[in-house]
Amino acid sequence: MAKTQTVAFLFKCTKCKRLIAPSSKNAAENKEKIKLNRFCKFCRERTEQTETKISKAKK
């Protein structure tokens, strides 16, 4: 059985530029970045949020 290729990412608000909610997707099926209108708890309104990579912390 083949494993699915899931990728974890964060949503970033386009207005305040803060990272908001973690999520995941199947990278084999969805090649393009996800853009959604979601509620930003920092702006306190519905804004467009885009997918961003989770950066690895340096040791």
Backbone bond lengths (Angstrom), bond angles and torsions (degrees), N, CA, C in turn:
res aa  C-N    CA-C-N  psi(-1)  N-CA   C-N-CA  omega(-1)  CA-C   N-CA-C  phi
1 M - - - 1.450 - - 1.518 109.72 -
2 A 1.300 115.72 132.32 1.458 121.40 -179.94 1.527 110.04 -86.42
3 K 1.320 115.03 140.69 1.460 119.93 176.45 1.521 109.48 -83.27
4 T 1.316 115.77 148.33 1.459 119.42 175.06 1.523 108.85 -79.78
5 Q 1.312 115.85 150.05 1.452 121.59 -177.27 1.523 109.02 -95.76
6 T 1.334 116.72 86.97 1.462 120.63 -179.85 1.522 110.36 -91.98
7 V 1.317 115.19 142.92 1.450 122.24 -178.45 1.522 108.25 -124.68
8 A 1.329 116.86 130.73 1.461 121.50 176.83 1.526 109.07 -89.76
9 F 1.327 116.36 143.57 1.459 121.47 179.18 1.518 109.46 -151.67
10 L 1.335 116.05 170.95 1.456 122.80 177.16 1.521 108.93 -117.51
11 F 1.326 116.62 151.54 1.454 121.46 172.05 1.518 108.33 -90.36
12 K 1.350 116.28 139.15 1.461 122.01 179.70 1.523 108.62 -120.98
13 C 1.319 116.41 128.01 1.458 122.12 178.90 1.531 109.09 -69.98
14 T 1.343 117.34 134.02 1.460 120.41 -179.41 1.525 112.16 -79.84
15 K 1.323 117.52 -15.70 1.465 120.58 -179.40 1.530 111.91 -89.00
16 C 1.342 117.50 -53.89 1.471 120.30 -176.55 1.529 112.91 -99.03
17 K 1.349 118.21 -6.99 1.471 124.68 176.29 1.525 113.91 64.27
18 R 1.316 117.71 25.34 1.466 120.68 177.98 1.518 110.69 -97.39
19 L 1.335 115.65 149.26 1.456 121.34 176.50 1.516 108.43 -82.31
20 I 1.340 117.00 133.64 1.452 118.76 -168.88 1.526 113.37 -115.93
21 A 1.315 118.28 -74.37 1.458 120.90 -167.71 1.522 111.27 -122.18
22 P 1.330 118.04 130.84 1.467 119.20 174.93 1.524 110.78 -75.73
23 S 1.319 115.74 149.41 1.450 121.62 178.33 1.523 108.21 -156.05
24 S 1.332 117.07 178.77 1.460 120.76 177.72 1.517 109.42 -145.25
25 K 1.341 114.81 160.83 1.453 120.42 178.68 1.524 108.90 -149.20
26 N 1.324 115.83 163.43 1.444 121.84 175.44 1.520 107.39 -86.22
27 A 1.334 117.56 111.02 1.459 121.98 -174.30 1.525 112.32 -69.88
28 A 1.305 118.36 -25.44 1.459 120.77 -179.86 1.533 111.03 -71.37
29 E 1.311 118.25 -32.65 1.464 122.31 -178.49 1.524 112.51 -90.13
30 N 1.333 118.29 -35.85 1.465 122.63 -175.02 1.522 109.67 -115.85
31 K 1.311 116.76 100.11 1.469 121.08 -178.60 1.531 112.66 -82.89
32 E 1.343 117.10 -36.84 1.461 120.15 -175.39 1.531 111.11 -82.71
33 K 1.350 114.92 163.32 1.460 120.60 179.68 1.521 110.09 -74.04
34 I 1.313 115.80 149.11 1.458 122.10 -179.35 1.527 109.16 -90.69
35 K 1.343 116.17 134.33 1.468 122.46 174.08 1.515 107.46 -126.10
36 L 1.341 116.52 124.69 1.458 121.68 -179.25 1.520 110.17 -133.79
37 N 1.332 116.17 151.94 1.459 121.48 170.30 1.524 106.87 -92.28
38 R 1.329 115.24 112.39 1.461 121.27 -177.12 1.521 109.24 -133.39
39 F 1.332 116.09 165.98 1.454 122.12 178.79 1.526 109.42 -80.56
40 C 1.323 116.61 126.35 1.466 122.28 175.86 1.521 107.92 -98.06
41 K 1.331 116.64 122.53 1.465 119.26 -177.41 1.527 112.56 -74.96
42 F 1.327 117.97 -14.28 1.460 120.85 178.20 1.526 111.05 -88.25
43 C 1.340 116.93 -42.07 1.473 121.33 176.40 1.526 111.35 -78.75
44 R 1.302 116.50 -23.96 1.465 125.29 -177.26 1.533 111.39 62.08
45 E 1.329 115.90 42.01 1.462 122.18 175.15 1.529 109.02 -159.40
46 R 1.335 115.44 169.54 1.456 120.69 178.31 1.526 109.32 -81.01
47 T 1.330 116.25 122.75 1.454 121.67 179.57 1.525 108.97 -131.72
48 E 1.328 116.20 164.15 1.456 120.10 175.27 1.519 108.53 -77.82
49 Q 1.313 115.92 131.39 1.458 121.50 179.58 1.516 108.82 -121.79
50 T 1.329 115.79 136.86 1.453 121.36 -176.99 1.521 110.70 -115.15
51 E 1.299 114.98 159.29 1.464 122.42 -179.85 1.529 109.86 -76.58
52 T 1.350 117.15 135.29 1.458 122.87 174.52 1.510 108.85 -133.81
53 K 1.323 115.78 154.32 1.463 120.27 179.47 1.521 110.72 -72.74
54 I 1.319 115.80 153.31 1.458 121.51 172.41 1.510 106.57 -87.46
55 S 1.336 117.01 120.19 1.466 120.26 -177.95 1.530 109.76 -81.04
56 K 1.309 114.94 143.56 1.455 121.28 178.54 1.534 108.73 -84.93
57 A 1.332 117.22 135.11 1.460 121.56 179.20 1.524 109.63 -75.73
58 K 1.323 115.90 138.94 1.463 120.57 178.96 1.517 109.33 -78.83
59 K 1.325 115.79 144.86 1.476 120.63 179.68 1.500 111.11 -90.04
